[in-house]
């Protein structure tokens, strides 16, 4: 994968949502039916990974502003946190088309989402929909909170992005 041939764009009418399938029906349906409407309403925002000059969606992520209670974090982290809700960037949905899975596109799209998070907030949260997705995030440095809820401090993202340049 040569990243210069790909770009991240805000989901719009020009993107072919009908041809996308990541293997998770709920994610496919969200992208096809709700994501653009949510972008317009401001409820959630979706970005798509496409090849330059093409409209086929390789992958997507949706995000929203959120907060987590202080008690959601491990006890060894509490002394580093303020005594109120912690603002975060919530990665609400994430999918890579089946044709592009296991070829580096997922890691690249996650990198783009994390880079975007650095621009938007001071902590990042992510919610995994199943254990397979959870293990993907953990493999990429996220910390588990409870169940399928994970987080990655913005400080660590910044450090990683500065190394990756």
C-alpha positions, -999 to 999 in steps of 0.1 A, spaced: 0 0 0 15 33 -11 -3 59 12 3 87 -13 -24 70 -35 -51 73 -8 -68 100 11 -93 106 40 -124 125 31 -156 135 49 -183 111 37 -205 127 11 -230 118 -17 -202 112 -42 -189 81 -22 -202 47 -32 -217 34 1 -236 5 -15 -205 -14 -26 -190 -14 9 -190 -46 30 -167 -51 60 -184 -84 71 -203 -68 100 -239 -62 89 -245 -34 115 -215 -15 103 -224 -19 67 -259 -8 73 -248 22 94 -225 34 66 -251 28 39 -282 43 57 -272 66 86 -237 79 84 -243 107 59 -274 118 77 -255 119 110 -228 140 94 -254 166 83 -271 166 117 -239 168 137 -248 137 157 -217 119 146 -191 124 119 -178 99 94 -146 100 74 -138 76 46 -106 62 31 -106 62 -7 -81 59 -35 -73 93 -49 -98 102 -76 -121 73 -69 -154 70 -50 -152 34 -37 -149 33 1 -120 12 14 -127 19 50 -144 44 73 -145 56 109 -171 76 127 -164 97 158 -181 120 182 -172 141 212 -179 123 245 -168 121 281 -160 92 305 -165 92 342 -133 93 362 -143 60 378 -141 43 343 -103 44 344 -80 20 363 -72 30 398 -35 35 390 -45 62 365 -68 81 389 -42 104 405 -34 117 369 -70 127 362 -91 156 373 -121 151 396 -147 154 369 -157 137 336 -128 133 312 -134 147 277 -126 123 249 -129 116 212 -151 85 208 -144 63 179 -180 51 174 -176 29 143 -147 16 123 -147 -7 93 -125 -19 64 -141 -34 33 -135 -72 32 -114 -68 0 -89 -47 18 -87 -64 52 -54 -77 65 -34 -56 40 -25 -26 62 -55 -5 55 -70 -10 90 -38 1 107 -34 31 83 -70 42 89 -66 39 127 -35 60 124 -55 86 105 -83 85 131 -58 89 160 -40 117 142 -74 134 138 -81 128 175 -49 147 184 -63 177 165 -97 174 183 -94 165 220 -72 157 250 -81 120 255 -95 94 231 -120 67 238 -131 39 216 -158 14 220 -153 -20 204 -184 -39 192 -169 -74 196 -139 -92 210 -121 -94 176 -123 -57 172 -112 -52 208 -81 -73 202 -73 -51 171 -73 -19 192 -53 -35 221 -27 -47 195 -25 -10 185 -18 2 221 -53 9 235 -60 1 272 -91 -18 282 -115 -2 307 -144 -25 311 -162 -48 288 -155 -35 253 -147 1 263 -110 11 256 -90 42 257 -57 57 245 -43 89 261 -37 117 237 -1 121 252 7 86 239 -8 93 205 13 124 202 44 105 212 37 78 187 29 102 158 61 121 164 80 88 161 61 77 130 69 108 109 
